[in-house]
Amino acid sequence: MPRARTLHGVSVGILLLDTGFQRVPGDIGHAATWPFPVQYAVVKGATGARVAGPEAGGTLDLFARAAADLAAMGVDGIVTSCGFLAVLQRELAARCPVPVATSSLLQIPMAQALLPPGRTVGVLTPVAEALTSAHFQGVGVAGTPPVEGLPPDSLFKRDLLENRTAFDVAAHQREVVAAARRLVGRHPEVGAIVSECANFPVHSAAVAAELGLPVFDTHTLVSWFHAGLRPRHFTAGPSTAP
């Protein structure tokens, strides 16, 4: 049954972290990333450094309130802009009146099911040491898959943590591709990659081209999510039966 709503024609709501860095097409926070309308909302006080901490830095109530506000406006489903919020998946879904997808890590079980025996999913993230078993358990993944992060002196990490309003996207891409090479070098059994970071889709095509492996990220998650929230309408043509 249709529900009362303020917004119309927008199915996906996106909860953004409280940031100020440059966003480019491919990033979850750049509207040109999406071929469909999205509604953004900023979760004040939820910084990247905070949500990467244990239990997402105690931000559950902040995200629950922001999600409820977006749902009340009229969106049909909600995603977030940080994969570390996987640790809140169950709690946030329980408190939101519409479906919630907190993290690209939700795709790990599906990606694993696509692979033959002996192959596994590997995970790329900016900060490997912050990604724990609690994050994987939050999205129904038993154990911890192979994980690779960016180096301590990463330009990507510096630019985002310092909220730089302009940076070298090509340099970021070189760092992400190098991390992907390290991942498969250390774990040759990796047959598919899931990128935790919602800023990494900018570089997914380069990673896939370098490794020859499928790459799943926030862009693939939100595109799939939207397809379910707003199924394509097909009109049956004339019968071709003999």
N, C-alpha and C positions, 0 to 999 in steps of 0.2 A: 504494500500500500504506500503511495507517495506520502512523504512527510513534509511538514512545513520547513522551509529553509530560506535563508537570506540570499545565499549564493545559488546560482543555477548554471549548469553547463561546466562545472568543475568537479571532477570526481576525486582527484588526489590532493590531499593536503600534506604539506611538507613542513616539519618542525626543524628549523635551523638552529644551530648553536649560536651563541652570542659572540660573533666574530666580526672582523673588519677587513680581512685580507681580500686580495683580488680573486675574483672567480671568473673562470673562462668557460666557453662552451664545452660540455662534457662533465663539468662539475655540477653536482646536484643543486647548488645554489644559483646557477645561471639559467634563467628562464628559457634561453634558446636551446638548452639541452633537450627539451621535451617537445615532441610533435603534437602534444595535447596541452590544454590549459592546466595549470597547477595553482594552488593557493598556498602562499608562504606565510609562516608566522615565526617570529624569533622568540626563543625561550631565554628570556633575560636571566643572566646569572649562570647559565650553563655554558661555560667555556670549554674549549677542547681539553685543556690540562685538567679541568675538574672532572669531566665525564670519563676520562681515561683512568681515573683512580678507582679504588675498590668500591664496588656497588655503585658505580657511576657517580661517585662523589655525593651521594645522598640527594640526587636530583629527581627522584621518582615523582614527588609531589609537583614539582615544577612542570614536568612533562605531562603528567596526568591532567593538570589544569589547562595547559595549552592545548592538549589533544581534545579535551571536552569543549573548549571554545571553538576550535575548528569544526568539530562535528556539529555543534549547534548552529554554526554558520551555514552548513549544508554539504560539506564534503562527504564522500562515501567511504573513504579509507584514508589512513594516515601512515606516513613514513617519516623517518628521522634522518638527519644528516651526519650521523656518526655510527659506525659499525660497533663501537664499544658499548653502545646501548643494548646490545644483545643480552646483556646481563639483566635488563629490565623487561625483556620481551613478555614473559608470562604475567608479571604484575601489571604492566601497562595495558596489555590486551584485556585483562580482567576488569580494568577500571574505565575502559573506553567504550562508548556505545557503537562504534564502527570498527571494522577490522584494522589492525595495526601491524606494520612490518618495521621493526626497529633497526634491522641490520641486514646487510648483504650476506652475512654468515648464514642466514636462513636457507641459502641455496646449497650449502654443503651436502646435506643428505641427497638432494636430487642429483647434484653433479656426481657424487660418489656412485649412485645407482646407474649412471651412464657408462661407467668404466668397467673394463674386464677384470677378472681376478688378478691380483698382484699389482694393480695400479691404485693410486690414491689421490685425493685432493690435497693440494698445497695452498697455503694462505699467505698473501702479501699484506703487510701493514706497515705504517710508518714506525711504530714503536713495538717491537716484538716482545720486549720484556713486560709490557703492560697487558698483553693479551693472554689471559689465563684460562684454566679449565672451566671456571665459572661462566665465562663468556660463551664457550662452546656448549656447556650444559644448558644454558639459557635458551638455546635454539635447537635443543634436542640432539646434540652431537655427543656421542660417548667418546671419551678420551680426547687427546689433543693431536690434531693433525700436524704435519710439518709446517712450520711458520718461518718466514723470513722478513726482516725489517730493514729499515734504512740505517746508515751509519750514524754515530753520535754527532758528527759534524755536518750532517745533511743540510743542504740549502733548503730543501722542501720543508723540513721540520722547523728550521729557523724562520723561514718566511711566514709560515702559517701561525706559529706560536707568537711571533712578534707582530702579527696583523699587518704585514707589509702590503701596501696598496698597489705595488707593481713588482713583478719578479720575472725571472728568466724561466719560462715554461719549458724550453728545450733542455735546460739544465736539470729541471725536475724530472723530465722524461728519461734522461740518461740515468739518473739515480734509480728510478723505478725499474727500468729495464735491467740494470745491473743487479738489483735485488732479485729479480725473477731468475736471472742466470745463476745466481748463487743458490737459490732455492732448488732448482733442478740439478745443479752440480752436486749439492750435498744430499739430495734425495731424488735419485734418478727414477724412482718408482712413481713420481708425481705425473699424473696424466691429465690433470685439469687444474686450473687456478681459480680461486675465489679471492677477490680483493676486498679486504675489510673496509678500507678508507673510502668515503664517499667523494673524495677529491681525485681518486685514482682512475676513474673511467676515462679521464682525459688521455690517459696513456695506455689504455687496454689494447687498442689496435696495434700499437708498437710492440707490446709484450707478446701478443699472439703471433705477430709476424716474426719476431725474434725466435720464439720457442716452437712454433708450430703446434701450440696447444690451445684448447678452448679457454676463454677467460670470462668468468662471471663476476659481475660487479654491481654497484648500486643502480647503474643504468639498466642492466638486464632485469634486476629485481623489480624496479618501479614500472618498467614497460610491461612485464608479466602481470604485475599487480593491477595496473590500469586495465589491461585486457580482460581481466576477470570482473572488475568493477563496472566496466562499460563494454560489454561484449559487442563485437561488430554485428551489425544488422545485415542479414542476407535476404534478398528477395528471390524467391523461386522463379525460374524462367519457365517457358512453355515446356510441356512434357515432350521428351524425345523417345518415349517408349515405342517400340514397333507396333 
